Amino acid sequence: MSHPWMPESPCGLECLPPRDPGTEVGRLRLAVRLGCTVGLLLLGSAMVLGLPSPLRRRAVPRCFRMLLRALGIRLEIHGASAPGGALVVCNHVSWLDVVALQVLTPMKVLAKVEVRSWPLLGALAGRVGTVYIDRDQLSALPEAVSTIADELRAGAVVATFPEGTTWCGAASGTFRPAVFQAALDAGVRTQPVAVRFRDGDGNATAAAAFLGEESLVSSVLSVARVRDLVVEVVVLPELTATDRRAMAREAQAGITRVTGARLGHEETREPVAA
């Protein structure tokens, strides 16, 4: 059952572009990409576990950048985030959002508990300090906000996706305001970041979207097949609003101006408490 802490997106597998041999790499290149990806994930997990903190902070962005290259994805970053603790809020299209954000700076990510069981990616997520939340339990919301605030007070950068689930990129969900309270409680800045995906012709594409009942393995295979996929990360100005609901609206307005996404219909309503 859906609720405001676990919204449901109407975006499903029908939003993904149909397979086109003209836009896909051959079997040999696909095998190379997948082999390099698995190797990097294993290496990254071991490296993050074994390296001391200063070296780990330098190694993590490089590891994730190499992971994107292994998958044949070109990364474009526009703007930069200031140093120090911050709440990073981003639109949510794919598991690749997290990979791209980690290239900006090492950050902890608020994620659903199911991420722990993801093959390889789940292990690496745990190594970089993912903050897990059981979205099935609405009662877990206050504790999650408190945990994020504690991390922010300690100087961490924490990334979160206020839509609560993935969308196709052409449409977006309402930004829930609850998580913004953590930045207010901790007294740190809130940094909106927009992520969008383009194909080889420069057009927006949903090829990387992780939607519906698709498995992670299936999504990784689909992404690895795509030729000339580009992920673009745009760092926007820090939020100026001082109320969590106003902050959510300001962040969503700025991000959708970049992505061009329309606000889609959601199957839940925003309650006063969220």
N, C-alpha and C positions, 0 to 999 in steps of 0.2 A: 504494500500500500504506500502511495506517495504522500509526502507531507512537506512543509516548507523547507525543512533541512535536507530533504532528499527529493528535490523536484524531478519531474519526468520531462524529457525533451521529446517533442513530436518528430524530431529528426531520426530517421532510421536508415536501413541499408539502401532504401530507394533514393536517398540523397546522394549516394556515391556515384561517380561517373561510371558509365559502362566500360568494360575492358576493351582496349583498342591496341592491337599488336603494334600499330605505328607509334604508340607512345610508351611502349615497354621495352626493357632491355632483354637481351637474349638469355638463354638458360645458363651459359657459362658465366656471364657477368653477374647474373642473379646469384649463382652459387658462390662466387667470390665475395659478393656483398654480404651474404648471410654468414659465410665463414668468418669474415673479418668482424662482423657485428658480434657474433658469439665470443670470439677471442677477446675483443675489447671489453665486453661486459664482464668476462671472467677476470681479465687483467685489472679492470677498474675496481671491481669488488675487493680484490686482494690488495691493490695499491691503497685504496681509501682506508682499509682496515689496518694496514701495516705502517703507513707513513705518519710521522708526527704532524700535529695540527698546522704549523706554518707551511710545511711542504704540501700537505693535503689541500690547503686553500689554493695553492698555485696549480696543483695537478688536476683538480676536479674540472675546472673549465676546459683545460686542454683535452682531457679524456672525453668529455661530452662533445667537444668540437670534432674530435677524431671520429666519434661515433656517427655524427651526422655525415661526415665525409665517407665513412664506410658504407653508409646507406645510399650514397650518391646524391645527397641533399646539399644544396648550396645555402649557406647562411648569410643573411644580410642584417646588420644591426645599425639602427639609426638612433643616435643619442646615447647618453651614458647616465648611469645612476650614481648619485653621490655616495661616498663611503659611509659606513656606520649602519646601525640597526634601522630597519624599515619594514613596513608591511607592503609587499608587492602584490597588486591585484591585477588579474589578467583574464581575458576572455578564454574560453576553453573549447578547443576543437579536437585535440588529439593528445595521446601520450607524448608526442613529440614536443608539445608545449613545454613540458618539464625539462626535456633535454635542451631545448633552445634557451630557456631561462637560466639554466645552470651555467651556460657559457658566459652570461653577463657577469655573474659573481656567484660563488658558492652560497647556496641558500637552502633552508629547510622548507619543506613543502607540506601543506595540509592535504592529506589524501585519505580516501576511504580505506577501511581495513583490508578490503579485498586485494589491494595492491601488494600486500605482503606475500601473497601466494603467486604472483606473476613470475613466470620463469625468468631467471637471470635479472631482469629489470627490478623485480621485487627485492632481490638481495642487495642490489646496488642502491636502491632507494633507501633501504634501511641503513646502509653504510653512511649515507650523506645526511642522516638525521631527520628523516621524514616524520612528521607529526601525524599520527593516525587518529581517525574519528569514525565511530560507528554511526553512519548516517541513518541506519534503521531505527535508531533510538533518538527521538526528539529531545528526550530528557538529558542527552549527552551534550547538548548545545552550550549551556553555560560553562560546563567544565572545559569544553574545547576552547571557548573564547578566553577563559582564564589561563589555560596552558599556553596559548599563543601569546598572550600578554606577557607571561613570565619569560618566554623565549625572547621577546622583543626587548624587555627590560635588561636582559643579559647581553644585549648587543647583537643578537642574531638578525639576519634577513630572512623573513618568512614569506613564502609565496602562497597565495591562495586563489581559488577560482570562485568568485561570488555567484556565478550562475548555478553552481552546485552539480553540474553535469555537463557532458559534451554536447555541442551543437555543430551543425555542418559548416558554419562560417558565413553562409549567405544569410542565415537567421541567427539570432542570439536570444538568450533567456534574460529574465530580469535579474539584476544584481541584488542579492540578498544583503541587507545592511548589517546583520549581526556581527560578521567578522570584522567590520570596520571599528566596532567598539573596542576591540583588542588594541588597536593603534591609539585610540583616545585614552584608554586606561593606562597604557605604557608611556604615553607622551612622546611617541615617535612619529616620523613622517610616513605618509602613505604615497606610494609610487605606482601609478597606473602604467601598465605595459600592454601594448596591443600586439597580437601575433596573427599573421595571415599567411596563407600559402598560395603560391603561384605556379603555373605550369611553365613549360619551356617557351611559350609564346607571350608570357607576361600576364596571362589572364588568371583571375582568381579560380581556385580549384578546391574541390572537396575530397581530392584523392587521399589526403592524409587523415581525414576525419575518422574518429573511432566511435562508432555509433551502434545503438541498438544492442542486439545480442551477439555481435561479432566478437570473436575471441581475440586475445592479444596476439597469438601466433598468426592468425589469419590477417590481422591488421599489419603486422610487421612484414609479412610476405607481400601484401598489396603495396605497401610503401616501397619496399625494396625493388619491386618490378618497375616502378615509375621512372621514366627518363626525364632528366632536367627539372626535378622538383626543387622549388625554392621556398625556404621559410624565412619570413621577414619579421624582425622584432623591432618594434618602435617604442622607445622610452618616452613617455609623455611627462609634462610638468607635474610636480607634486600637487596633491590636492590642497585646496585652500579652505574648503568647508570645515566646520567644526562640529557638525551634528552627523551621526552615523547615516541617517537616511539621506541627508543632503550629500554626504560623501559618496554614497552608492550611486546617486543620480549623476553626480559630477564625473565619477569614474566611468560610468557606462556611456555617458554622452561623449566623453573624449575618445574612448576606445572605438565606439561605433562610427565616429567621424573618420577614423583611420581605416577600419575594416569595411565600412559600407554596409554592414549587416543590418537587417531590419529586425525589429522586435517581434519575435514569434509568439504564437499562442502556447501557453503552458497549462498543464493539467492540475496546477495547484494555485491557491491564492496566497498572497503575502499577508501574514497575520501581524497584528500590532506588536507581538512579542519578538518577532524576528527582525 
